[in-house]
Amino acid sequence: FLTYLRNDLHGIFVQSAEALKGLDEGNVNRMAFRQCERDFKHVFLNVSDFNSVLNKELKLANKVFNIRHELQHIVAEYIDEAEANGIRIETALSPTLPMRLKGDASRLAQIIRTLLSLSIQSIEKGVILVEVEFLREYENAGELYINISSFDASLKKRLLSENIPQQAKVNLALAVAKGLSDMMNGGIEISDISNEGILYRFDAKFDVAEQAGHLDFHK
């Protein structure tokens, strides 16, 4: 917890220092300051969530939500930021994915945003693939799997003999996401894709609110 918190705060302090460089000359980087403010707010919320998860005080909602629309809205939030950095995001939704699930949509979105944000930070340029499938265990229940893979174009220039494992980005938000996934009877795994990038794999159990599903692929 303290390591993650220290890393997050250090990042904010570095951003603040960069924003303050032009202050003596009267040049105030307002966008950088606003970003620092948002980042600090996220740290505050993550500390609160971490404490609630650790003390088993956090309660998950159990409402019907449209999983396909939820995924598309979340990915859309990151499109502009990613493309500005030379990163393309693609999503592949399995035919087995129902239209509606029953559970805590806001906490699921929090987990996906965390993993997607970490994936964007882990590569210089390339492709991020979000693959979603649902394996039915019973007629009205099953397990949701979300794989977020990052493929860094710059790593392909390396020789195969180098094969240096990539270091996954971790922060306090990831610790919270792991706690939330555990509450959903699931988990988060991180693995290295040799000479290409990082794979974040999330799974959790959900009830099915609607049977229909169809194949979707978006760029």
Secondary structure, DSSP 8 states (H G I E B T S, - for coil): -HHHHHHHHHHHHHHHHHHHTTTTTT---HHHHHHHHHHHHHHHHHHHHHHHHHTT------EEEEHHHHHHHHHHHHHHHHHHTTEEEEEEE-TT-BSEEEE-HHHHHHHHHHHHHHHHHH-SSEEEEEEEEEEEEETTEEEEEEEEEEEEGGGGGS-TTT---------HHHHHHHHHHHHTT-EEEEEEETTTEEEEEEEEEEEES---B--EEE-
